[in-house]
Every structure is written in structure tokens, then in C-alpha cells.
Amino acid sequence: RKEVEQDPGPFNVPEGATVAFNCTYSNSASQSFFWYRQDCRKEPKLLMSVYSSGNEDGRFTAQLNRASQYISLLIRDSKLSDSATYLCVVRRNDMRFGAGTRLTVKP
Amino acid sequence: DGGITQSPKYLFRKEGQNVTLSCEQNLNHDAMYWYRQDPGQGLRLIYYSQIVNDFQKGDIAEGYSVSREKKESFPLTVTSAQKNPTAFYLCASSIPPSHEQFFGPGTRLTVL
């Protein structure tokens, strides 16, 4: 079993849609959680950290459920520029990356 | 501007040759990392260094070597012992307490 698992997608949604990505992790000792965004053939860039109480940054909302070892990312009012691969990242002693969920937002 | 640079962006080498990938950062971060990314897979950790003159193997260190003689620099050598070196190589750095990692633009290595 992979340490961090994500639905690979692709998710194809129209502009303005709300889309949610899920991620599960296997190590209950994990301490920190992040979502990164990676554009095609580019480096990953930090989108947001994920806090236990949940957190929001504009159109993006991240949730963490430690009991279920589950992380989510919600994107509201999708824009064309949101098209990318979203990586779930979990840290215990080092960072563990999911393979990513690919999102395409269409006009 | 502060950031991480990697060079070259694209690299072609013949099988059996060693090649060194450059990674430099001016963020004053103590920790630096090397990952490789293959299509459809998550990033896999090759080596990391928490402090100058010290480094640790990651999950897939075989066939690779690193050095950390300066805080700013963490070069990666892909040796001829690496069975499948063609990949996208990413360097990152981080600083406590958040441990958020910041990535360089990557080097695409193709072994012919």
C-alpha cells in the first residue's frame, strides 16, 4: 500500500464548478500536511498547508481528518487557470508525496 | 530575488556516463533535498541534507551520490550504476518549523 494515495483523475469540470479532491495516508504518526500544485512539466509549488481545524484561502478549502487519516481539498468557482495536477503531501520525518490528481477546467 | 536554481534545464547523456546536476539556493535554508519524478508517480526521495557536511539516503539512493560542502549548494551525481536514470529531477529546500519545501525548476535528464 502506498503511503499517500490519491485518485489520479483526470477531473474534467466546467468553469465555475466546485471540485473536491481526496487523499488518504497510511502513517498515523504523520505530523504535517500540505497541498501542492504542479503545472505540466514544471516544479511543484505550495498551494496551502492543511491544519487540523481546516483552513481556507480564497476559493480553496483544505480539511484534515486525523482519525480517518484523510485530507481533502475543495476548489470553488473553478477557473481555467486552476488546471494542474494537485499533489497531496504528508510529513512525518520526511515528506511523502501522492502521485497527484489531475484537474482540467474547461470553458 | 531569493530562490532555488537548477541547471541545466535539459540534459542528455550517453549510457554509462556519470552526470552531475546542480542545485543552488539563496534562501538560507538548512535542509535540502533531491527527488526524482517519473510519469504517473509521486516524487521519490533520493538524498537529503539537514546541515552542511551531512547527508542521508532517501528511498532510492542507489546509483546516486551527493555532497554538501556549502549551505547554498547540493549537487547530485547520477552514476552509471543507476539502472534507469531518465527522469525529471527536482531539488528542494526547507526550513523549520513549517518544513514547507520550495522547489527548483527541475532538470530533465535523458540517457540515450
Interface residues (C-beta under 8 A of the other chain):
Chain A: K2 V4 P8 S32 F34 R41 K42 E43 P44 K45 L46 S49 L87 R91 D94 M95 R96 F97 G98 A99 G100
Chain B: Y33 Y35 G40 Q41 G42 L43 R44 L45 Y48 G58 F88 L90 S98 H99 E100 Q101 F102 F103 G104 P105 G106 R108
